[in-house]
Amino acid sequence: MNAYKIRMNIEIVPCHDSPSEDPVLQEDGSVQITLAEPDALNIDTCERALLQTAYPALRKALSTHFSEVSKKKPVSMRERERS
């Protein structure tokens, strides 16, 4: 394997949940925040909520990725094999 894909899926869907102040980690590993309708119609508030929600998801994905990579052959050994 010599490449990795990075994928991200963002959904903005109507719901009847109560708004939340902070991102919440879901059982499926996704992270979500719920905005009140007036906030969901404001581009600045939506952008801030998306960035606030993306950060913990990115950190979790990086943590999982590097944990898996660390279980493989050390980088220094791979670099020596290429030489």
Secondary structure as a PSIPRED ss2 file (coil, helix, strand):
# PSIPRED VFORMAT (PSIPRED V4.0)

   1 M C   1.000  0.000  0.000
   2 N C   1.000  0.000  0.000
   3 A C   1.000  0.000  0.000
   4 Y C   1.000  0.000  0.000
   5 K C   1.000  0.000  0.000
   6 I C   1.000  0.000  0.000
   7 R C   1.000  0.000  0.000
   8 M C   1.000  0.000  0.000
   9 N C   1.000  0.000  0.000
  10 I C   1.000  0.000  0.000
  11 E C   1.000  0.000  0.000
  12 I C   1.000  0.000  0.000
  13 V C   1.000  0.000  0.000
  14 P C   1.000  0.000  0.000
  15 C C   1.000  0.000  0.000
  16 H C   1.000  0.000  0.000
  17 D C   1.000  0.000  0.000
  18 S C   1.000  0.000  0.000
  19 P C   1.000  0.000  0.000
  20 S C   1.000  0.000  0.000
  21 E C   1.000  0.000  0.000
  22 D C   1.000  0.000  0.000
  23 P C   1.000  0.000  0.000
  24 V E   0.000  0.000  1.000
  25 L E   0.000  0.000  1.000
  26 Q C   1.000  0.000  0.000
  27 E C   1.000  0.000  0.000
  28 D C   1.000  0.000  0.000
  29 G C   1.000  0.000  0.000
  30 S C   1.000  0.000  0.000
  31 V E   0.000  0.000  1.000
  32 Q E   0.000  0.000  1.000
  33 I C   1.000  0.000  0.000
  34 T C   1.000  0.000  0.000
  35 L C   1.000  0.000  0.000
  36 A C   1.000  0.000  0.000
  37 E H   0.000  1.000  0.000
  38 P H   0.000  1.000  0.000
  39 D H   0.000  1.000  0.000
  40 A H   0.000  1.000  0.000
  41 L C   1.000  0.000  0.000
  42 N C   1.000  0.000  0.000
  43 I H   0.000  1.000  0.000
  44 D H   0.000  1.000  0.000
  45 T H   0.000  1.000  0.000
  46 C H   0.000  1.000  0.000
  47 E H   0.000  1.000  0.000
  48 R H   0.000  1.000  0.000
  49 A H   0.000  1.000  0.000
  50 L H   0.000  1.000  0.000
  51 L H   0.000  1.000  0.000
  52 Q H   0.000  1.000  0.000
  53 T H   0.000  1.000  0.000
  54 A H   0.000  1.000  0.000
  55 Y H   0.000  1.000  0.000
  56 P H   0.000  1.000  0.000
  57 A H   0.000  1.000  0.000
  58 L H   0.000  1.000  0.000
  59 R H   0.000  1.000  0.000
  60 K H   0.000  1.000  0.000
  61 A H   0.000  1.000  0.000
  62 L H   0.000  1.000  0.000
  63 S H   0.000  1.000  0.000
  64 T H   0.000  1.000  0.000
  65 H H   0.000  1.000  0.000
  66 F H   0.000  1.000  0.000
  67 S H   0.000  1.000  0.000
  68 E H   0.000  1.000  0.000
  69 V H   0.000  1.000  0.000
  70 S H   0.000  1.000  0.000
  71 K C   1.000  0.000  0.000
  72 K C   1.000  0.000  0.000
  73 K C   1.000  0.000  0.000
  74 P C   1.000  0.000  0.000
  75 V H   0.000  1.000  0.000
  76 S H   0.000  1.000  0.000
  77 M H   0.000  1.000  0.000
  78 R H   0.000  1.000  0.000
  79 E H   0.000  1.000  0.000
  80 R H   0.000  1.000  0.000
  81 E H   0.000  1.000  0.000
  82 R H   0.000  1.000  0.000
  83 S C   1.000  0.000  0.000
